[in-house]
Amino acid sequence: MAENIEIRECVTLDELADCVQLQRDVFALPEVELSPVRHLIVTKNAGGFTLGAYDGERLVGFVLSVPAFMRGERAFYSHMTAVHGEYQSYGIGGRLKWAQRTRALAEGVRYIKWTFEPVKSRNAYFNLEKLGAIVSEYEENFYGVDYTTAPGQEIGLASDRLFAEWHLESPKVQALAAGEKYVETRQTVARVIIMPDWFALVASDPAAALAEQIRIRGEFQAAFADGLVGTGFERDDEHPAYLLTKRNS
């Protein structure tokens, strides 16, 4: 399936409208939280871009790059990456991100940033091990408390987020972009263990999920305050974990 996918920029109104519909299909967000066509048009005219993954004429994924100025330089904020459920696990998300990197470098941009949920091991592995991003910033309740995650429960789960920092010309990212294996030389000095299946925990025991979220938040905040940075992620069926190293080691 993946070999037939073409990555190209979404530029027409119809193409951008397809991106909005894909948000509905993938994220199941309320209408008020969708990025509308006007937002995508403004992004393009401000210097950003939306790359789409196409199976023929069908849009099956996209990544949005919002122009930004961070760390004293021009950058992109990757607001969202979406792949239709039928096309997930075929590497399309990775192709979109690498195409995003290629486009950014062509425009002289060397840094991209985005957020993801720290409790989801699949996203963590993808961001840190497949793409080579790092994490050093934790934002508590970034989008506000979500009371719909555990329906029927009087428990609100905070929308905590880690910021993925993608240094496009770092040795790890360059190696991964070339299809090469990268061996981390910095010593792991701490781990933040998360659950193997966040959705299952929320469904079976929302109170335990909330407690785990608070624990993970505290461990990250303490680690970052000590100058540590997350440079890797270790997959494990029972205890997947972020691997942290000293920033300047």
N, C-alpha and C positions, 0 to 999 in steps of 0.2 A: 504493500500500500504506500509506504513512504517514498519509494523510488519515483512515483508519479507526481509527487508534490512539487509545485513551483513556488518559490518565494519571490514576491514582487511587491512594490509599494502600492498601497491603496490610495487612490487620488480622486476618483470621481465621487459624487454624492451617493450614488447607489452602492459603491464599494464601501464607503464609510458607514452607510446605513446597515450594511451587512455586519459590520463590526459591532454595531449596537445590538443587533439581534443575537449575535454570538455571545455577547455578554449575558443576555437573558438566558440563553440555553445552557451556558457553562456555570455561571455564578449564582443564578436564581436570586438575584438581588431585587429589591423593590425598585420601581421605576425612578424614584427620586435619587437613587445612588448610582445609576448608570451614567457613564460618560456619553453625552449625546453627540450627534453629528456636528453640532456647532463647536463643541469642545475640540473635536478632532480636526475641524477646519482651522480653528484658531491656532491649534498646536502646529499644524503644517505651515501656516503663514508666519508663525513666530520663529521658525527655524527647526521645528521637530519633524517627525515622520511616523507613519504607521506602516509596518510591513505585514503583509498577509501571506498565509500559506494556502495555496489553491490546489484543489483536486479538479482539474479541468476548469470550469467556471465557478465551482462551488468554493466559497471561503470556509476553510475548516480550522483556521487558527490565525491569530495576529499578535503582534507586540507593538505597544505604543511607546514612543520615545518623546518625552517632553523636554524642551530646551531648558537648561538650568545653568546657574553659576555657583559653583561650590569649590571649596579649597583654593579660592583665588584664581579659578580657571573655568573656562567653558566646559560644561558637562551635559549629560542627559539624565533625566529621572525616568526610569522605566516604570510607568504607572501600572501597566498590567500586561500579562501574557496569558492568552487563552487558547486552548485547543479543544475542539469538539470531542465529546465523550467517545464517539465511534473511532476517533483517530488518535486517541491517547495510547501511550506505551509504544509508539512507533518512531520515537526520536524527533518528532516534528517540533516540539518545544525547544529542543536543543538546536535544531536547524534555524529556528527563528532567532534565537539569542546570538548564535554565531554570525548570522547575517546582520543583526543589529550591531555587533562589534565591528564587522567589516565596514559598514556604512559610517559608523562613528569615527573610526580611524581615518577614513577617506576625507572626513570633514575636519580632521585635526583634533578630535575629541579623544581623550585617553582615559576617561573615568565615567562610569555609569553606576547609578545607585537605585536600589528599590527595596521594598519591604516584603517580608514574608512571616508567616506564623511560626514561632520558635518550637511549637509543640508538634509539628508535622514532620516526621522523619524523612518522608519521601522528598519533600521540598528542600529540606536541609541538605540531603545528600546531593541532590541535583545542583543546588547553588554552590556548595563548597567543593564538592569532588568532581562533578562533571564540568562545571564552568570555571572553577578556581577563584570564586569570590571569597572574601573574608568577612567577618563580623566583629565589630567593636562598639556598637551602639545599640542600646535596648530602649525602646519607647513604650512606656506603660499606657495601656488603654488608648491607643493611637486614634481609633475611630469612635470611641465611646463604648459603653457597656451593651452587650448583646443579650437580650432576654428571650430571644427566639431559638437559640441554639439547643436548649434543653426544654422543649415544650412541656407544659404541665408542671414545671418546677419553678419555685420561687427563687431561682438561682440565676444571677446574671454573670456571664463570663466576659471578662475584660478583653478588648481587642488589642492585646499586647503584640508588638512587632519587633523583629530584628531588622536592622538595615543591612542588606547585602551591599558590599562595596566591591565593585568590579574594576580593578586596575588593569586596563586592557593590554598593557605591555609588561606586566609582571612576568617573571620567569615561569611561574606555574601556568598562567593563562596562555602564554605563548606556546608552551609545550602541549597543552591540551588542545589548543586551536590547530596544531599541526598533527594531531592524532597520536601524540607521543605520551608515554607514561611519565608521570612526575613523582619523584620521591621526595617527601618533605624531610629536610635536614634539621629543622628546628625541633628541639625536644618538647614533647607534650608535658606540661607541668600541671594541668588540671583538666577535668572532664565535667561536662554538664550532661547528666543522663536524662533522657526523656522516655516517654512511653512508645512502644512499637506501633500502637494504633490509637490515635487520639479520638477518632470518631466512635470507636467501640467503647472507650472509657466514658465519654460523654453520655452515650446512650444507656450504659449499664449503671453508672454511678456518677451523676453530675456533681455531687458534693466532693467526691474524690478527685474529679477532674479539676474543680476549682482549687482544691488544696495543692494539686500538682502544679497548676499554673502559677500559684503564688510561690511555691518552692523554686521552680525554674527561674522565675523572675528574680528572686533574691540571689540565686547563685550567679546569674549573669551580671547583675548589677554589682555584686561584690567583686567578681573577676575583672570586669572592665574598670572598676575603680582602682584595682591593683595594677592596671596597665597591661592586662592580658588581652589577647586577641584570638578569636576563633579562626583557625586556619584549616580545619579538616573536620570530617564527620565519619564516625565509625558505625557501620551498619551491624545490627545484631538483632536476632529474633526476639530477645527478651529485654536487652538493655542498650539500645542505640544511644550514641553519645557524641556531643560536640567535643572536639579536641582543641584545647587552648594552649597557646605558647606565649612566651614573653615577646612583646612587640619589637623590641630592638635587640633580640638575641641573635 
